[in-house]
């Protein structure tokens, strides 16, 4: 078997599987889909709950250990600052004793010992105080330290402070001469300067127990380490264990910037903080596995809840599909009857659930479809009537005969150039109005049609009227049904100006209008055909406007036909037929919608204005 054959076999198997899924009973489709749709969110919910729970635990642990670090850092800094304050106060007091020349040495020694003991009680965190003067006299609050007198005088502490300026310094923890067996001491040292003379006369050492500096909480999940600037671990929590004997762990904690690490198959959270004013760093770690003692219980509860929910879901899907399938089968059978053309079929669901509402929607759609068919038939019939009337208006023979008479008359008068111009205008008029199959043209082309028409009419009625065309360039690219303006101009001539005594005028004005009605279009184009002819009576104007504003509503068709007959059969000497205007308005509404169309205003013996409204389209966009 070739590779291509193998691929074809796999494709056939996939197609067969997909066909089986498609042909599966809707009952099982709903069951399978419901199960997976419910199972997936349930699984996602469990995962998200565990994720957010673990994140909350992590944030809580992080916040707790950082708070502990901050508290310990402040406390260590406070203890060290107490040591500095203590050394400064002792310097002032002891300087006073040494400056009092009248004071006996025994009294001075007693006062110094008393002052050291008082300071030990006043300042928290200090384990012992040592004062030595340049006369190799030593005073201390811890009698055990007298045994180390020689070591203290010979230590690097004294040598280091001998050339200092009286500031309190944190001494190096290595080689501390005051550390006793079983006690690790951290010392603050100060060169004592006489406050009066400014000359040095001794040394003060403030001793603090290492174990006191870092105290762990009583929980068994947190450990704390204190490091100096070189990364050497100074002291640790009083809790002992593998953490404090693992030097690799000590180095890793000081050097890494990670927020967590794994150690001995358990996860630990790390927090660190600097001691304000001192070159030390305190690092704390928390065992997240011991901190999150409820995590395992939560996972068990979620798993148990998910399993029970899945089982209940299976039973629920089985019973719910039976309630759904039967109404769906009724819907299926009824839809088939409707599809076969039985529009009299109606669903009779008693339930008011989704399927019952769907059945009522089917009933509504069927009824609406029947009404729509009737309306479409009526509109199509009406449109054919308008198109027929338009063609009849376009090819009125009397206009052609009259124009040909003008041409013959000009030829007989040997005015061949004028006859040629008239002939050319006539050809252009019929070329623009009758040629082409498009029903919608631009306003620019429509203006050209009426301009040719008016030019021909002014040759015939030279002393009867003049015309002006003023259409903004902005709207010339907007669309309009072909031969919209020509019937309006023709009405203006024959029914407005022809019966007027004296000369008249026709104006064709076009502009873009920004709408003020929120229900209509934002903007539109309006064209006005204005004449100063004989106008029309008010009752005829009202009847015509009612007919023009009736839109595409066919419910009052009989009434509209009566009004149409009224304006069609009216005495032509008083205004004539306005079926051309009615046809124009209806065609615009059919093409562009009921918010567009035509309207008319008129005053008897003063003139008439016809307004045409069509959609507006900017010229730049074309």
Secondary structure, DSSP 8 states (H G I E B T S, - for coil): --HHHHHHHHHHHHHHHHHHHHHS-HHHHHHHHHHHHHHHHHHHHHHHHHHHHHHHHHHHHHHHHHHHHHHHHHHHHHHHHHHHHHHHHHHHHHHHHHH-TTS-HHHHHHHHHHHHHHHHHHSTT--EEEEEETTS-EEES-GGGGGGHHHHHTSHHHHHHTTS-S-EEE--STT-TT--TT--EEEEEEEEE-TTT--EEEEEEEEEEHHHHS---SSSSEEEEEEETTS-EEEE-S--SGGGT-HHHHHHHHH---SEEEETTEEEEEEEEE-TTSSEEEEEEEEHHHH-TTHHHHHHHHHHHHHHHHHHHHHHHHHHHHHHHHHHHHHHHHHHHHHTT-TT--------SHHHHHHHHHHHHHHHHHHHHHHHHHHHHHHHHHHHHHHHHHT-HHHHHHHHHHHHHHHHTT-HHHHHHHHHHHHHHHHHHHSSS-SEEEHHHHHHHHHHHHHHHHHHSTTTEEEEEEE-GGGTTSEEETTSHHHHHHHIIIIIITTSSS-EEEEEEEEEEE---TTS-SEEEEEEEEE-S----HHHHHHHHHHHTTTT--TTHHHHHHHHHHHHSS-GGGT---HHHHHHHHHHHHHH-TT-EEEEEEETTTEEEEEEEEE---STT-
